[in-house]
Amino acid sequence: MRGERATVTPYPDGPLLLRGDVDIVTADGEPIERNRRTVALCRCGLSTIKPYCDGTHKVAGFRTDD
């Protein structure tokens, strides 16, 4: 994954897609395992696999501002 420029793409009413070279860490600075170049990060706060999205936003009716 090293070397690829990171991008974050917010999806309407859904997760943030993270692509590229970036480390994901907890609030305490502990690294979070990342096995893919592209990951979906939860923004609704309801995922059971935080920080990753599990699709719960759809069932919960999560909506983002335009």
TIVO-2410 file (N, C-alpha, C; in nm, 3 decimals):
# residues 66
REC num residu      c1      c2      c3 atome chaine
REC   1      M   0.081  -0.119   0.000     N      A
REC   1      M   0.000   0.000   0.000    CA      A
REC   1      M   0.086   0.126   0.000     C      A
REC   2      R   0.207   0.117   0.031     N      A
REC   2      R   0.293   0.236   0.044    CA      A
REC   2      R   0.314   0.303  -0.092     C      A
REC   3      G   0.312   0.436  -0.087     N      A
REC   3      G   0.343   0.514  -0.205    CA      A
REC   3      G   0.222   0.569  -0.280     C      A
REC   4      E   0.108   0.508  -0.269     N      A
REC   4      E  -0.010   0.555  -0.339    CA      A
REC   4      E  -0.073   0.671  -0.262     C      A
REC   5      R  -0.099   0.781  -0.330     N      A
REC   5      R  -0.159   0.899  -0.267    CA      A
REC   5      R  -0.296   0.864  -0.211     C      A
REC   6      A  -0.324   0.910  -0.090     N      A
REC   6      A  -0.451   0.879  -0.024    CA      A
REC   6      A  -0.561   0.973  -0.069     C      A
REC   7      T  -0.683   0.917  -0.084     N      A
REC   7      T  -0.801   0.997  -0.112    CA      A
REC   7      T  -0.913   0.950  -0.020     C      A
REC   8      V  -1.000   1.044   0.016     N      A
REC   8      V  -1.118   1.013   0.095    CA      A
REC   8      V  -1.237   1.063   0.017     C      A
REC   9      T  -1.331   0.971  -0.012     N      A
REC   9      T  -1.450   1.006  -0.090    CA      A
REC   9      T  -1.574   0.982  -0.005     C      A
REC  10      P  -1.647   1.088   0.030     N      A
REC  10      P  -1.771   1.068   0.106    CA      A
REC  10      P  -1.883   1.026   0.012     C      A
REC  11      Y  -1.951   0.919   0.046     N      A
REC  11      Y  -2.065   0.874  -0.033    CA      A
REC  11      Y  -2.193   0.927   0.030     C      A
REC  12      P  -2.282   0.984  -0.052     N      A
REC  12      P  -2.407   1.037   0.002    CA      A
REC  12      P  -2.481   0.930   0.082     C      A
REC  13      D  -2.520   0.965   0.203     N      A
REC  13      D  -2.595   0.874   0.290    CA      A
REC  13      D  -2.521   0.744   0.319     C      A
REC  14      G  -2.388   0.747   0.311     N      A
REC  14      G  -2.310   0.625   0.333    CA      A
REC  14      G  -2.174   0.652   0.393     C      A
REC  15      P  -2.081   0.558   0.372     N      A
REC  15      P  -1.950   0.564   0.436    CA      A
REC  15      P  -1.854   0.660   0.367     C      A
REC  16      L  -1.737   0.673   0.426     N      A
REC  16      L  -1.625   0.739   0.362    CA      A
REC  16      L  -1.539   0.630   0.301     C      A
REC  17      L  -1.510   0.642   0.171     N      A
REC  17      L  -1.420   0.545   0.108    CA      A
REC  17      L  -1.279   0.600   0.115     C      A
REC  18      L  -1.190   0.522   0.173     N      A
REC  18      L  -1.051   0.559   0.191    CA      A
REC  18      L  -0.967   0.474   0.097     C      A
REC  19      R  -0.893   0.543   0.009     N      A
REC  19      R  -0.807   0.474  -0.087    CA      A
REC  19      R  -0.665   0.528  -0.071     C      A
REC  20      G  -0.567   0.439  -0.083     N      A
REC  20      G  -0.429   0.483  -0.085    CA      A
REC  20      G  -0.352   0.461   0.043     C      A
REC  21      D  -0.240   0.532   0.051     N      A
REC  21      D  -0.142   0.512   0.156    CA      A
REC  21      D  -0.172   0.597   0.279     C      A
REC  22      V  -0.237   0.538   0.376     N      A
REC  22      V  -0.267   0.607   0.501    CA      A
REC  22      V  -0.280   0.503   0.612     C      A
REC  23      D  -0.232   0.539   0.730     N      A
REC  23      D  -0.246   0.450   0.845    CA      A
REC  23      D  -0.375   0.485   0.918     C      A
REC  24      I  -0.445   0.384   0.966     N      A
REC  24      I  -0.565   0.403   1.047    CA      A
REC  24      I  -0.528   0.365   1.189     C      A
REC  25      V  -0.556   0.456   1.283     N      A
REC  25      V  -0.521   0.433   1.424    CA      A
REC  25      V  -0.640   0.463   1.514     C      A
REC  26      T  -0.639   0.406   1.632     N      A
REC  26      T  -0.742   0.434   1.732    CA      A
REC  26      T  -0.718   0.571   1.793     C      A
REC  27      A  -0.811   0.615   1.878     N      A
REC  27      A  -0.795   0.741   1.949    CA      A
REC  27      A  -0.671   0.742   2.036     C      A
REC  28      D  -0.625   0.622   2.077     N      A
REC  28      D  -0.505   0.609   2.159    CA      A
REC  28      D  -0.378   0.595   2.076     C      A
REC  29      G  -0.392   0.600   1.943     N      A
REC  29      G  -0.276   0.588   1.855    CA      A
REC  29      G  -0.236   0.447   1.818     C      A
REC  30      E  -0.317   0.349   1.860     N      A
REC  30      E  -0.287   0.210   1.826    CA      A
REC  30      E  -0.327   0.183   1.681     C      A
REC  31      P  -0.240   0.117   1.605     N      A
REC  31      P  -0.274   0.089   1.464    CA      A
REC  31      P  -0.392  -0.008   1.452     C      A
REC  32      I  -0.474   0.016   1.351     N      A
REC  32      I  -0.586  -0.072   1.319    CA      A
REC  32      I  -0.551  -0.144   1.190     C      A
REC  33      E  -0.563  -0.275   1.191     N      A
REC  33      E  -0.526  -0.356   1.076    CA      A
REC  33      E  -0.607  -0.316   0.953     C      A
REC  34      R  -0.537  -0.310   0.843     N      A
REC  34      R  -0.598  -0.277   0.715    CA      A
REC  34      R  -0.544  -0.374   0.611     C      A
REC  35      N  -0.632  -0.458   0.555     N      A
REC  35      N  -0.588  -0.561   0.462    CA      A
REC  35      N  -0.617  -0.529   0.316     C      A
REC  36      R  -0.680  -0.415   0.292     N      A
REC  36      R  -0.717  -0.379   0.155    CA      A
REC  36      R  -0.670  -0.238   0.124     C      A
REC  37      R  -0.650  -0.210  -0.005     N      A
REC  37      R  -0.610  -0.075  -0.046    CA      A
REC  37      R  -0.725   0.023  -0.033     C      A
REC  38      T  -0.848  -0.026  -0.049     N      A
REC  38      T  -0.967   0.059  -0.036    CA      A
REC  38      T  -1.052   0.004   0.078     C      A
REC  39      V  -1.090   0.092   0.172     N      A
REC  39      V  -1.177   0.052   0.283    CA      A
REC  39      V  -1.289   0.154   0.297     C      A
REC  40      A  -1.402   0.109   0.348     N      A
REC  40      A  -1.516   0.196   0.376    CA      A
REC  40      A  -1.521   0.221   0.526     C      A
REC  41      L  -1.515   0.348   0.564     N      A
REC  41      L  -1.518   0.385   0.705    CA      A
REC  41      L  -1.658   0.431   0.744     C      A
REC  42      C  -1.705   0.381   0.858     N      A
REC  42      C  -1.838   0.414   0.909    CA      A
REC  42      C  -1.848   0.562   0.941     C      A
REC  43      R  -1.960   0.625   0.903     N      A
REC  43      R  -1.987   0.761   0.949    CA      A
REC  43      R  -2.118   0.772   1.023     C      A
REC  44      C  -2.198   0.666   1.027     N      A
REC  44      C  -2.325   0.673   1.099    CA      A
REC  44      C  -2.307   0.643   1.247     C      A
REC  45      G  -2.197   0.575   1.283     N      A
REC  45      G  -2.170   0.541   1.422    CA      A
REC  45      G  -2.236   0.413   1.469     C      A
REC  46      L  -2.302   0.342   1.380     N      A
REC  46      L  -2.377   0.223   1.421    CA      A
REC  46      L  -2.313   0.090   1.378     C      A
REC  47      S  -2.205   0.093   1.304     N      A
REC  47      S  -2.142  -0.029   1.255    CA      A
REC  47      S  -2.095  -0.117   1.371     C      A
REC  48      T  -2.105  -0.247   1.354     N      A
REC  48      T  -2.056  -0.341   1.455    CA      A
REC  48      T  -1.909  -0.374   1.433     C      A
REC  49      I  -1.849  -0.323   1.324     N      A
REC  49      I  -1.708  -0.350   1.295    CA      A
REC  49      I  -1.630  -0.219   1.280     C      A
REC  50      K  -1.666  -0.119   1.362     N      A
REC  50      K  -1.599   0.012   1.356    CA      A
REC  50      K  -1.448  -0.005   1.364     C      A
REC  51      P  -1.373   0.072   1.292     N      A
REC  51      P  -1.414   0.191   1.219    CA      A
REC  51      P  -1.469   0.161   1.080     C      A
REC  52      Y  -1.479   0.034   1.045     N      A
REC  52      Y  -1.524  -0.002   0.911    CA      A
REC  52      Y  -1.676  -0.006   0.901     C      A
REC  53      C  -1.726   0.019   0.782     N      A
REC  53      C  -1.870   0.018   0.755    CA      A
REC  53      C  -1.918  -0.125   0.736     C      A
REC  54      D  -2.035  -0.156   0.794     N      A
REC  54      D  -2.095  -0.287   0.774    CA      A
REC  54      D  -2.231  -0.277   0.705     C      A
REC  55      G  -2.267  -0.158   0.657     N      A
REC  55      G  -2.393  -0.139   0.587    CA      A
REC  55      G  -2.510  -0.102   0.675     C      A
REC  56      T  -2.489  -0.093   0.805     N      A
REC  56      T  -2.597  -0.061   0.899    CA      A
REC  56      T  -2.664   0.072   0.867     C      A
REC  57      H  -2.589   0.165   0.807     N      A
REC  57      H  -2.645   0.297   0.774    CA      A
REC  57      H  -2.771   0.287   0.689     C      A
REC  58      K  -2.778   0.186   0.603     N      A
REC  58      K  -2.895   0.170   0.515    CA      A
REC  58      K  -3.020   0.138   0.597     C      A
REC  59      V  -3.009   0.042   0.687     N      A
REC  59      V  -3.122   0.000   0.771    CA      A
REC  59      V  -3.163   0.112   0.866     C      A
REC  60      A  -3.063   0.187   0.915     N      A
REC  60      A  -3.089   0.293   1.012    CA      A
REC  60      A  -3.144   0.421   0.949     C      A
REC  61      G  -3.137   0.430   0.816     N      A
REC  61      G  -3.185   0.549   0.749    CA      A
REC  61      G  -3.090   0.668   0.762     C      A
REC  62      F  -2.962   0.642   0.779     N      A
REC  62      F  -2.861   0.748   0.792    CA      A
REC  62      F  -2.864   0.838   0.670     C      A
REC  63      R  -2.864   0.969   0.692     N      A
REC  63      R  -2.865   1.067   0.584    CA      A
REC  63      R  -2.758   1.172   0.609     C      A
REC  64      T  -2.693   1.214   0.500     N      A
REC  64      T  -2.593   1.320   0.507    CA      A
REC  64      T  -2.652   1.447   0.446     C      A
REC  65      D  -2.594   1.559   0.481     N      A
REC  65      D  -2.635   1.686   0.419    CA      A
REC  65      D  -2.581   1.691   0.277     C      A
REC  66      D  -2.654   1.756   0.189     N      A
REC  66      D  -2.607   1.770   0.050    CA      A
REC  66      D  -2.495   1.869   0.041     C      A
***
